[in-house]
Amino acid sequence: MPAQVLIMGMLFNLGSAPDFGSIYMVSRNADNVNEYGLDSADVQKLSLITNCNYGSTALCDDTGGLYRYTKSGWVLFGAGEALS
């Protein structure tokens, strides 16, 4: 069995974890409604997070942009447009 590593609550085989850039987990709960922080340059990398549920949030430390995870994926709070 290959060695594994736990990153932000997600389990990866050693060496196979994606580059999350500046994204870090602030808090999590049993329902996977999590809070993240990041730099705005890494907003597109939010799609790499596979263990969050509806209502999770991500706050850009540099711009104050707030993203929320919805059934459409990560959306800029108030904008209603899903990230592609």
Summary of the structure (lengths in Angstrom):
residues: 84
radius of gyration: 13.0
end to end distance: 34.9
largest distance: 44.8
contacts: 219
relative contact order: 0.18
helix: 11%
strand: 36%
